[in-house]
Amino acid sequence: MKLVFTPNPEYIHKVLVVAHESGVVDRLEFERTRPFDSEKIWEFHPMGKVPALVMDNGEALYGGIVICEYIDSLSNSGQRVFPSDKARWPALRQVSLGDGMFDATTLLRVEGWRK
């Protein structure tokens, strides 16, 4: 699997946490790309964002939560990060809230780079 990311590691940190916790981080290949001036990102994500994960079959997944869920499904540790019982929905709600907070603060930072 190939994880496509930018020099800003904040975009992939939750993916890396899930990969470590799931015991599959050693299966990841990392492809660094540059934001704003790279056509490479568009090959893997139709909105030109990171992270993107190219699965072993060549198909791409994008969006942090989708990538995290996929990596968690590959867990070889016997322990899953995402619960499968009724605790799943509060956990996913917390992920969504965290993503929204991260997006809001990161957008301010990224816009500052454009000046």
N, C-alpha and C positions, 0 to 999 in steps of 0.2 A: 504494500500500500504506500502511496505517496501523499504526504501532507504538504500542500502548497500554502506558503505564508509570506509575510512581508518582514522587513527588519524589525518592526514593532512587535515584540513577542506577546504583548497583551492580547492580541487577537487569537492566539492559539493556546493561551495558558490553561484554560479549562479543558481543552482537548487533551493536552499533555497530562493533566492531572488524572483524567479518566483513563488514558492509555497506561499510565503507571499503575493506577489502582487495579485495572483489569489485567495487568500482566502482559500487555501486548505492545508496549512501547518499542521493544526491540524489533518488531515487525514493520515499523514505520521508516520510510525513506523521506528525507526532508528536501523540499525544493523551495529555495528562497527566491522571491521575486520582488520587484520594486513597485510601490504604489504610484499611481498617476501617469507613469510613463512606460508601462509594460503592457504589451498585447498578450503576454503569457497568461495573466490572470483570467482574461476573457475566454481562454480555451477551456477552463474548468468551471467557471461560474458565470451564468448569463448576466449577472449584475456587476461583474468585475470586482467582486469582494473576496476577502479571505476570512476564514480559512476555507479551503476546498480539499477534499480527500478523494484521491483517485484509487478506487478499489482494485483488487487483484484482477478483476475481469475487465478493467479499463473504463468502467462507468464512474462518473464523478458524483460525489455527494457534496452538498454545500449547506452552510448554516451550522453554527456551532452545536446546537442541540441535536440536530440530525446526525452529525458526525459523532458526537458523544454517545448517542444511543446505539449507533452502529458499532462503534468500538467496544462499548459495554457488552453488546451481544456476542462479541468474540472472546469474552473473558475466559482465560484458562486458569484463573485462580479459584474458581468455584464460588466467588463472591461477586455479586453485581453491585454497581454503583446506584443504578436506578431501581427502586423497588417495583415489584410486579403486583403487589396487593393494593389495598385501598390507600396505602401511604404514597402511592405513585403520584396521585393528582396534587396533593399539597407539595410534594417535591418538585414536580414540573412547574407548578405555580411559582415557587421560589426561584427556579431557574429563569423563568420568564421575567420576573421582577428584577433579578440580577442583570439579565441581558439588557433590559430597558435602561437601567441605571448606568451600566457600562457604555451603552450606545450614546446616551446623552452627554456624558462627560468626555468620551472619546471624540465625538463630533466637534466639540469645542476645541479640543487639542489639534485635531487634523485641520480644521479651518484655519487655525493659527499658522500652520505650515505653509499655506498658500500665499500668504502676504509677502 
